[in-house]
Amino acid sequence: MAQDKKMVQDITSMDVDFAQWYTDIVKKAELIEYTSVKGCMVIRPYGYAIWENIQKILDGMFKETGHENVCMPMFIPESLLNKEKDHVEGFAPEVAWVTMGGNEKLEERLCVRPTSETLFCEHFANVVHSYRDLPKLYNQWVSVVRWEKTTRPFLRSREFLWQEGHTLHATPEEAQAETEQMLNIYAKFCEEELAMPVVKGRKTESDKFAGAVATYAIEALMHDGKALQAGTSHYFGDGFARAFDIQFTDKDNKKVYPHQTSWGMTTRLIGAIIMTHGDNNGLVLPPAVAPTQIVIIPVAQHKEGVLEKAAELRDRLKKAGFRVKLDDSNNSAGWKFSEYEMKGVPLRLEIGPRDIEANQCVLAKRYNGEKITVSLDELEAAAAKAMTEIRDGMYAKALENRANRTHVCTTVDEIKACIAENGDGFIEAMWCGEEECEDKVKELTGVGSRCIPLVQKHHSDVCVCCGKPAKHMVLWAVAY
């Protein structure tokens, strides 16, 4: 048994060193492997399977709302990138450049895409001519490169996978509605599929996307009390359209500029899942995105009929639509329990000779360890019920963590005292709207503005920093 538990014992406790706990999990659960290029990682099959499930669900949600997938080039000419001043200045520090093609120096540097607004704008200018061509509702699934100085698997890497939506609309009202719709889709996905509570809000002017009129985001709180931006949706107005001379003829036969949006989610969602739900035994995966939803562990599998019954149950559960694995290896049952706890499989099914005789099996829920005995005649229904209970239980647990780590403060001194007493978490505090106060709060307390929540609360009449009349309640936190 000591050998069976070795894998679990090798995980650093999250209470001792949360960063090392995270690194231990991504390595030992076989999600990633490091490479010879700093900040670039191999996403291993188990990690990529999580991403595939995220992608499948999100892609379906996008297509239900009329979006189509496209694929833009990886390279952006420097002259094209420079067409939108604010945009290029915002991304310049993170851009990787290609200067050679084979043995020849390129006449113009090529940027390895950090994002694709400029490429979509060039395309839109070529294909949009009339109001009949609108709206354009595009999305792409690609990798992008941002030359981050400090990297961590999934959370910040120099190359990462994402989806980026880019849409073009005839009116600002349509574009704004699209921006809000995609924010709501992201929030729905995180809460219903990832069991991860989020706060929807608008970024402050200093924190919005380079070139955007307004940026909206969903903010999640990790187990250690740090915030993580889980998705963003941007309203561009007609700024990019003017910079790239995208015009169309409207219904009155006048040349006008369209209005634009973009929105994206990345593989950092895998990091968010780990840090929202994981524990000292490893991953805890939401059923919707778990590569294996049910693992079947035969007990005393050497005895007659055990493996045959386990295989029968596997086939039944697969037919019912579950992602199922039967581990019929020669490893001990204890080793298998530890292995699949580490992998975060939502539900474990145990079946042995006594269970077969009693026409039953044992189901164990990963997120809380609860075990239930169910009749084999009702297995499919019991498994489906357990999946719902697991998702709901995980969400409730994460919501409780957020509630326990969310505090109201009315002065900078209160923020300092709150952090000293409670550690990191969400701080709700009023703000006057001045960037100077926003910066000063971060300088004095270490917490930065995360968003202006769409659902506002009124905690005070005055700004937490300067004492002047407050305009908004802001969510503040230390962030990944």
Disulfide bonds with the S-S distance in Angstrom:
none
